[in-house]
Amino acid sequence: MTISQEQRDEIRRRLPRGSMSRIAKACGCSRQAVVNWFSGSESIMTEAAVIDELEWVTRQQQEVRSRLQKLLQ
């Protein structure tokens, strides 16, 4: 899967602080390699780890919104 630079920029904006380090740990590469991927380098392993992190972050955000709605009802 090829992710455009615009999509990479959007993903980077959506990820919270600390995500780069978690991505690097998940794919067994350096944090700099993850930064390079966001700058346009190609790495299937890094891309997969980025997608996994984005999915995890999205699920966490949805859970928080759901819990907040329940508390506010």
C-alpha positions as CSV (number, residue, x, y, z in Angstrom):
1,M,0.0,0.0,0.0
2,T,1.4,3.4,-0.9
3,I,0.5,6.2,1.4
4,S,0.8,9.7,-0.1
5,Q,2.8,12.5,1.6
6,E,-0.5,14.3,2.4
7,Q,-1.8,11.2,4.1
8,R,1.4,10.7,6.1
9,D,1.2,14.3,7.2
10,E,-2.4,13.8,8.4
11,I,-1.5,10.6,10.2
12,R,1.4,12.4,11.9
13,R,-1.0,15.2,13.1
14,R,-3.4,12.6,14.5
15,L,-0.9,10.6,16.5
16,P,-0.3,11.7,20.1
17,R,3.1,12.4,21.7
18,G,5.1,9.2,22.2
19,S,3.7,7.4,19.1
20,M,6.9,7.6,17.2
21,S,8.7,5.7,19.9
22,R,6.0,3.1,20.1
23,I,6.1,2.6,16.3
24,A,9.9,2.3,16.3
25,K,9.7,-0.3,19.1
26,A,6.9,-2.2,17.3
27,C,8.8,-2.5,14.0
28,G,12.3,-2.9,15.6
29,C,13.8,0.2,14.1
30,S,15.0,3.5,15.3
31,R,12.8,6.5,16.0
32,Q,14.8,8.3,13.2
33,A,13.7,5.6,10.8
34,V,10.0,6.4,11.7
35,V,10.7,10.1,11.2
36,N,12.2,9.3,7.8
37,W,9.1,7.3,6.9
38,F,6.9,10.3,7.7
39,S,9.3,12.4,5.5
40,G,8.8,10.1,2.5
41,S,11.0,7.0,2.9
42,E,9.6,3.7,2.0
43,S,9.5,0.8,4.6
44,I,6.7,-1.8,4.6
45,M,7.4,-2.7,8.3
46,T,7.3,0.9,9.4
47,E,4.2,1.6,7.4
48,A,2.4,-1.4,9.0
49,A,3.5,-0.3,12.5
50,V,2.2,3.2,11.7
51,I,-1.2,1.9,10.6
52,D,-1.4,-0.4,13.7
53,E,-0.6,2.6,16.0
54,L,-3.2,4.8,14.2
55,E,-5.8,2.1,14.6
56,W,-4.9,1.7,18.3
57,V,-5.1,5.5,18.9
58,T,-8.4,5.7,17.1
59,R,-9.9,2.9,19.2
60,Q,-8.7,4.6,22.4
61,Q,-10.2,7.9,21.4
62,Q,-13.5,6.2,20.6
63,E,-13.5,4.5,24.0
64,V,-12.9,7.7,25.8
65,R,-15.7,9.5,23.9
66,S,-18.1,6.7,24.6
67,R,-17.2,6.7,28.3
68,L,-17.5,10.5,28.5
69,Q,-21.0,10.3,26.8
70,K,-22.1,7.8,29.4
71,L,-20.9,9.9,32.2
72,L,-22.6,13.0,30.9
73,Q,-26.0,11.4,30.5
